[in-house]
Amino acid sequence: MQTRCCLLPLLLIAACGTTSETYDTPQVTDTAAAVFTIGAGKPVDPLPGEKHLRNVRQLTFDGENAEAYWSNDGTRLVFQRKSSAQDADQIYVLDLRTGDTERISTGTGRTTCAYFTKGDRRILFASTHHTGDAPPVVKLTGRGYQWAVHREYDIFSTDVHGGDMRQLTATPGYDAEATLCPQTGQVVFTSVRDGDLELYTMNDDGSDVRRVTNRRGYDGGAFFSHDGRKLVLRSAFPQSDKEADEDTQLLGQQIVRPSHMEITVCNRDGSDFHQVTKNGAANFAPYWLPDDKRIIFSSNFRGMEKMRETGDHTQARNFDLFLVNEDGSGIEQVTTCPEFDSFPMFSPDGRRIAFASNRYGAKPGDTNIFVAEWVD
């Protein structure tokens, strides 16, 4: 599958949110959602060395499935899927209690990056359906690891069954990767509206857009901390001015190179931006652990190490999940699939984790959604 940019599959300057905003400390409670039984999918074995994962269940069984994100009540996942019968990804909601799956996007165009709003009344996602029924195509150069950032993407909101469609962004160029603050309901998203891929915030009706980051190179894929005070994101760090210039030229062709992306953190207004990982590899899909002090993310840095040792370039395709403290210390490998593991997200109560993986695929290249109990 193509690894998405929110994909598939964020930085800094001045203000979003006001000094009058207050944030609660998240509490884990024994709600009905926390203790319900998952009936969707089937149990599968964890892989050797995956001590943090228990009672793993496979939820999808064919095609390319990714970016499965929890509802606020912890009983559903919204995700993007492309089967062999589809031309491009569409957005689906999976009921974890029953396994029932419902498409909530239009079935036309191309979609990505869906997320439940606060209260689970609506769902945000990016789509190109308003520009034509056919999914847009970006011709990648074929040189190195690349993502397409379609200029046709805008962010839409629907009810949880796909009705009452509302368009939230309408500026020229890429608008996608929307996620929400669990405390305030504010949206953070990635946009090229000012000429580079930067982070912005807005209300969940599309109003009050504010720029968060302002540095050269891609910043995106952001998630709020559970207390709403910080953002964790992925940021491009070109290795030279020449590489930065090349990245700018590629962005004009709607292409991003994620080969040198690092995990970064900033306050919700973009202040105190700082780098977490410094391994020079492709690091993305970060998410906060429930303590808001550690981060789980996907990276191929171990694969890159093996590639340099053996000369086997296929090792660079091996992405696993890792834990790291916000200061960059305490790196720990979580998954051991020899291909692709990514897009982790903890359930609202912190007891479970959803992620995407190439493990147990019906055919090479299949990516499926899994859920497991988290063992800390």
C-alpha positions as CSV (number, residue, x, y, z in Angstrom):
1,M,0.0,0.0,0.0
2,Q,1.0,3.6,-0.3
3,T,1.8,4.9,3.2
4,R,-0.5,7.8,3.7
5,C,0.5,11.3,4.8
6,C,-2.0,11.7,7.5
7,L,-1.7,10.2,5.8
8,L,-2.1,7.7,4.3
9,P,-0.9,7.1,7.4
10,L,3.2,20.0,12.0
11,L,4.9,23.0,13.5
12,L,5.0,26.5,14.8
13,I,4.2,30.2,15.1
14,A,1.7,32.2,16.8
15,A,-1.6,31.7,18.5
16,C,-4.5,29.3,18.5
17,G,-6.7,29.4,21.5
18,T,-6.9,32.2,24.1
19,T,-5.5,32.6,27.5
20,S,-8.9,32.2,29.0
21,E,-9.2,28.6,27.9
22,T,-9.1,25.9,30.6
23,Y,-8.2,22.3,30.3
24,D,-9.2,19.3,32.5
25,T,-7.0,16.5,33.5
26,P,-8.2,13.4,31.7
27,Q,-9.5,10.7,34.0
28,V,-9.9,7.0,33.1
29,T,-13.3,5.8,34.3
30,D,-15.1,2.5,34.2
31,T,-17.8,3.5,31.8
32,A,-19.9,1.1,29.8
33,A,-17.7,1.8,26.8
34,A,-14.6,0.9,28.7
35,V,-15.7,-2.5,29.7
36,F,-17.8,-3.6,26.6
37,T,-16.8,-6.8,24.7
38,I,-15.4,-6.4,21.2
39,G,-17.3,-8.7,18.9
40,A,-15.8,-7.4,15.6
41,G,-13.1,-9.4,13.8
42,K,-11.3,-12.4,15.2
43,P,-8.4,-13.0,17.7
44,V,-4.9,-13.4,16.3
45,D,-1.6,-14.1,17.9
46,P,0.8,-11.2,18.8
47,L,4.2,-11.5,17.2
48,P,7.3,-12.5,19.2
49,G,8.5,-9.7,21.4
50,E,5.3,-7.6,21.4
51,K,4.9,-7.6,25.2
52,H,2.8,-4.4,25.2
53,L,0.0,-6.1,23.2
54,R,-2.5,-8.6,24.6
55,N,-5.7,-10.1,23.1
56,V,-5.0,-8.9,19.6
57,R,-7.9,-8.9,17.2
58,Q,-7.8,-8.5,13.5
59,L,-10.7,-6.2,12.3
60,T,-10.3,-6.1,8.5
61,F,-9.2,-8.9,6.2
62,D,-8.4,-7.6,2.7
63,G,-7.4,-4.5,0.8
64,E,-5.7,-1.4,2.2
65,N,-7.1,-0.2,5.5
66,A,-5.5,2.5,7.6
67,E,-5.8,5.4,10.0
68,A,-8.4,3.9,12.3
69,Y,-9.3,6.4,15.0
70,W,-11.6,5.9,18.0
71,S,-14.9,7.5,18.7
72,N,-15.0,9.4,22.0
73,D,-17.2,6.7,23.6
74,G,-14.6,4.1,22.7
75,T,-17.1,1.8,20.8
76,R,-16.4,2.6,17.2
77,L,-13.5,3.3,14.8
78,V,-13.5,5.5,11.7
79,F,-11.0,4.5,9.1
80,Q,-10.1,4.7,5.4
81,R,-10.3,1.7,3.1
82,K,-9.5,0.8,-0.5
83,S,-10.5,-2.7,-1.7
84,S,-9.7,-4.3,-5.0
85,A,-13.1,-3.1,-6.3
86,Q,-12.4,0.5,-5.4
87,D,-10.4,3.2,-7.3
88,A,-9.4,5.0,-4.1
89,D,-9.8,5.2,-0.4
90,Q,-13.3,5.8,1.1
91,I,-14.2,6.4,4.8
92,Y,-16.0,3.8,6.9
93,V,-17.2,3.5,10.5
94,L,-16.8,0.1,12.2
95,D,-18.9,-0.8,15.3
96,L,-16.6,-2.7,17.5
97,R,-19.4,-4.4,19.4
98,T,-21.0,-6.0,16.3
99,G,-18.5,-5.7,13.5
100,D,-21.0,-3.8,11.4
101,T,-19.3,-1.4,8.9
102,E,-20.9,1.5,7.1
103,R,-19.4,3.8,4.4
104,I,-20.0,7.4,5.3
105,S,-18.1,9.1,2.4
106,T,-19.7,9.6,-1.0
107,G,-18.0,6.7,-2.8
108,T,-16.5,9.1,-5.3
109,G,-13.2,11.0,-5.5
110,R,-10.5,10.2,-3.0
111,T,-10.6,10.5,0.8
112,T,-8.3,10.5,3.8
113,C,-7.9,11.2,7.5
114,A,-11.3,10.9,9.3
115,Y,-11.9,11.8,12.9
116,F,-14.9,11.9,15.2
117,T,-15.9,15.4,16.6
118,K,-16.3,15.9,20.3
119,G,-19.5,14.2,21.4
120,D,-19.4,11.8,18.4
121,R,-22.2,13.7,16.7
122,R,-20.2,14.3,13.5
123,I,-17.1,13.0,11.5
124,L,-14.5,15.1,9.8
125,F,-12.5,13.8,6.7
126,A,-10.7,15.2,3.7
127,S,-12.2,14.4,0.3
128,T,-11.9,15.4,-3.4
129,H,-15.4,14.3,-4.4
130,H,-16.5,17.9,-5.0
131,T,-14.0,18.3,-7.8
132,G,-15.1,15.2,-9.8
133,D,-16.1,11.6,-9.4
134,A,-12.7,10.2,-10.5
135,P,-10.0,10.2,-7.9
136,P,-7.2,12.6,-8.7
137,V,-3.8,11.2,-9.7
138,V,-0.4,12.5,-8.9
139,K,2.5,11.2,-10.9
140,L,5.3,10.4,-8.4
141,T,8.8,10.7,-9.7
142,G,9.9,7.2,-8.8
143,R,12.9,8.5,-7.0
144,G,12.8,7.5,-3.3
145,Y,10.0,7.3,-0.8
146,Q,7.2,9.8,-1.7
147,W,3.7,10.7,-0.7
148,A,1.1,12.5,-2.8
149,V,-0.6,15.6,-1.3
150,H,-3.5,16.2,-3.7
151,R,-4.4,19.8,-4.2
152,E,-8.1,18.8,-4.5
153,Y,-8.4,17.8,-0.9
154,D,-10.8,19.9,1.3
155,I,-12.1,19.0,4.7
156,F,-15.8,18.0,5.1
157,S,-18.1,17.2,8.0
158,T,-20.9,14.7,8.0
159,D,-23.2,13.2,10.5
160,V,-22.2,9.7,11.6
161,H,-24.1,8.0,8.8
162,G,-22.7,10.2,6.0
163,G,-25.6,12.7,5.8
164,D,-25.7,16.4,6.2
165,M,-22.4,17.0,4.3
166,R,-20.8,20.4,5.0
167,Q,-17.6,21.7,3.4
168,L,-15.3,23.3,6.0
169,T,-12.3,24.5,3.9
170,A,-12.3,26.0,0.4
171,T,-8.8,27.5,-0.1
172,P,-6.8,26.4,-3.1
173,G,-4.5,23.5,-2.5
174,Y,-4.2,20.7,0.1
175,D,-6.3,20.8,3.2
176,A,-6.4,17.5,5.2
177,E,-5.2,15.6,8.3
178,A,-7.8,17.0,10.6
179,T,-7.9,15.8,14.2
180,L,-9.6,17.4,17.3
181,C,-8.7,18.5,20.8
182,P,-10.5,16.2,23.2
183,Q,-11.0,19.1,25.7
184,T,-12.2,22.0,23.5
185,G,-13.3,20.3,20.2
186,Q,-11.0,22.6,18.2
187,V,-9.6,21.2,15.0
188,V,-5.9,21.0,14.0
189,F,-5.2,20.4,10.3
190,T,-2.5,20.6,7.6
191,S,-2.7,23.1,4.8
192,V,-0.7,24.5,1.9
193,R,-2.7,27.7,1.7
194,D,0.3,29.9,2.5
195,G,2.7,28.2,0.1
196,D,4.1,25.5,2.4
197,L,2.6,22.6,4.4
198,E,1.9,24.1,7.9
199,L,-0.4,23.4,10.8
200,Y,-3.5,25.5,11.4
201,T,-6.4,25.3,13.8
202,M,-10.1,26.1,13.3
203,N,-13.4,25.5,15.0
204,D,-15.3,22.4,14.0
205,D,-17.6,24.5,11.7
206,G,-14.6,25.8,9.8
207,S,-14.5,29.3,11.4
208,D,-11.6,31.1,13.2
209,V,-8.7,29.6,11.2
210,R,-5.3,30.4,12.8
211,R,-1.8,29.4,11.7
212,V,0.2,27.4,14.2
213,T,3.6,26.7,12.5
214,N,5.9,28.7,10.3
215,R,9.0,26.9,9.2
216,R,10.4,25.7,5.9
217,G,9.4,22.1,5.1
218,Y,6.4,19.9,5.8
219,D,4.7,20.0,9.2
220,G,1.6,17.9,9.6
221,G,-0.2,14.8,11.0
222,A,-0.8,16.5,14.4
223,F,-2.6,15.2,17.5
224,F,-3.5,17.1,20.6
225,S,-2.5,15.8,24.0
226,H,-5.3,14.4,26.1
227,D,-5.2,17.6,28.3
228,G,-5.3,19.8,25.2
229,R,-2.2,21.7,26.0
230,K,0.3,20.3,23.4
231,L,0.5,19.0,19.9
232,V,2.6,16.1,18.6
233,L,3.4,16.1,14.9
234,R,5.8,15.0,12.2
235,S,8.2,17.6,10.7
236,A,10.5,17.5,7.7
237,F,14.1,18.2,8.4
238,P,16.0,18.5,5.0
239,Q,19.6,17.6,5.3
240,S,20.9,20.6,3.2
241,D,19.7,23.7,1.4
242,K,19.8,21.8,-1.9
243,E,17.4,19.1,-0.4
244,A,15.1,21.9,0.9
245,D,15.0,23.5,-2.5
246,E,14.2,20.1,-4.1
247,D,11.4,19.6,-1.5
248,T,9.9,22.9,-2.5
249,Q,10.0,21.9,-6.2
250,L,8.3,18.6,-5.4
251,L,5.6,20.3,-3.4
252,G,4.8,22.2,-6.5
253,Q,4.1,18.8,-8.1
254,Q,2.0,17.8,-5.1
255,I,4.7,15.5,-3.7
256,V,6.3,15.2,-0.3
257,R,9.4,13.1,0.6
258,P,9.0,11.7,4.1
259,S,12.5,10.2,4.2
260,H,13.8,12.7,6.8
261,M,10.8,13.4,9.0
262,E,11.1,13.6,12.8
263,I,8.6,13.6,15.6
264,T,8.2,17.1,17.1
265,V,6.2,18.7,19.9
266,C,4.9,22.2,20.5
267,N,2.3,24.0,22.6
268,R,-1.1,24.3,21.1
269,D,-0.2,27.9,20.0
270,G,3.0,26.7,18.3
271,S,5.3,28.0,21.0
272,D,8.1,25.8,22.6
273,F,8.5,23.8,19.4
274,H,11.1,21.1,19.9
275,Q,12.4,18.0,18.2
276,V,11.8,14.6,19.9
277,T,13.4,12.0,17.5
278,K,16.7,12.7,15.8
279,N,17.4,9.5,13.8
280,G,17.3,10.9,10.3
281,A,14.7,8.3,9.1
282,A,11.0,8.4,8.2
283,N,9.1,9.0,11.5
284,F,5.4,9.7,11.5
285,A,1.9,8.8,12.9
286,P,2.7,10.0,16.5
287,Y,0.2,9.8,19.3
288,W,0.3,10.6,23.0
289,L,0.2,7.9,25.6
290,P,-2.5,8.5,28.2
291,D,0.1,10.1,30.6
292,D,0.8,12.8,28.0
293,K,4.5,12.4,28.7
294,R,5.3,9.6,26.2
295,I,4.7,9.2,22.5
296,I,4.1,6.2,20.3
297,F,5.0,6.6,16.7
298,S,5.9,4.7,13.5
299,S,9.4,4.6,12.1
300,N,11.8,2.8,9.7
301,F,14.9,3.8,11.6
302,R,15.7,0.2,12.6
303,G,15.1,-0.9,9.1
304,M,17.5,1.8,7.9
305,E,20.1,0.6,10.3
306,K,19.8,-2.9,8.9
307,M,19.9,-1.6,5.3
308,R,23.2,0.1,6.0
309,E,24.6,-3.0,7.7
310,T,23.5,-5.5,5.0
311,G,23.0,-3.4,1.8
312,D,19.5,-4.8,1.5
313,H,17.4,-1.8,0.5
314,T,14.1,-3.6,1.2
315,Q,14.8,-3.2,4.9
316,A,14.0,0.5,4.6
317,R,10.3,-0.5,4.1
318,N,10.1,-2.0,7.5
319,F,8.1,0.3,9.8
320,D,7.5,-0.6,13.4
321,L,5.8,1.2,16.4
322,F,8.1,2.7,19.0
323,L,7.7,4.4,22.4
324,V,9.7,7.5,23.3
325,N,9.7,10.1,26.1
326,E,8.9,13.6,25.1
327,D,12.6,14.6,25.6
328,G,13.7,11.9,23.2
329,S,14.9,9.4,25.8
330,G,13.7,5.9,26.5
331,I,13.2,4.6,23.0
332,E,11.5,1.2,23.0
333,Q,10.3,-1.0,20.2
334,V,6.6,-2.1,20.4
335,T,5.9,-4.1,17.3
336,T,8.0,-6.6,15.3
337,C,6.2,-7.2,12.0
338,P,8.9,-7.4,9.3
339,E,6.9,-5.1,7.0
340,F,4.6,-2.3,8.1
341,D,3.1,-1.2,11.4
342,S,1.7,2.3,11.9
343,F,-1.2,4.6,12.8
344,P,-1.4,3.8,16.5
345,M,-4.2,5.4,18.6
346,F,-5.2,4.7,22.2
347,S,-8.8,4.3,23.1
348,P,-10.2,7.1,25.2
349,D,-9.9,5.1,28.4
350,G,-6.3,4.1,27.6
351,R,-7.0,0.4,27.8
352,R,-6.8,-0.5,24.1
353,I,-4.8,0.5,21.1
354,A,-5.8,0.4,17.4
355,F,-3.1,0.2,14.7
356,A,-2.6,-0.8,11.1
357,S,-0.3,-3.6,10.0
358,N,0.7,-5.8,7.0
359,R,0.7,-8.8,9.3
360,Y,-1.6,-11.7,8.4
361,G,-2.5,-10.2,5.1
362,A,-4.4,-12.3,2.6
363,K,-1.9,-11.2,-0.1
364,P,1.3,-9.2,-0.2
365,G,0.6,-5.5,0.3
366,D,-2.6,-5.9,2.3
367,T,-2.8,-3.6,5.3
368,N,-5.4,-4.3,7.9
369,I,-6.7,-2.8,11.2
370,F,-6.0,-4.4,14.5
371,V,-7.0,-3.7,18.1
372,A,-5.3,-5.0,21.2
373,E,-5.3,-4.5,25.0
374,W,-2.4,-2.3,26.0
375,V,0.0,-3.7,28.6
376,D,2.1,-0.8,30.1
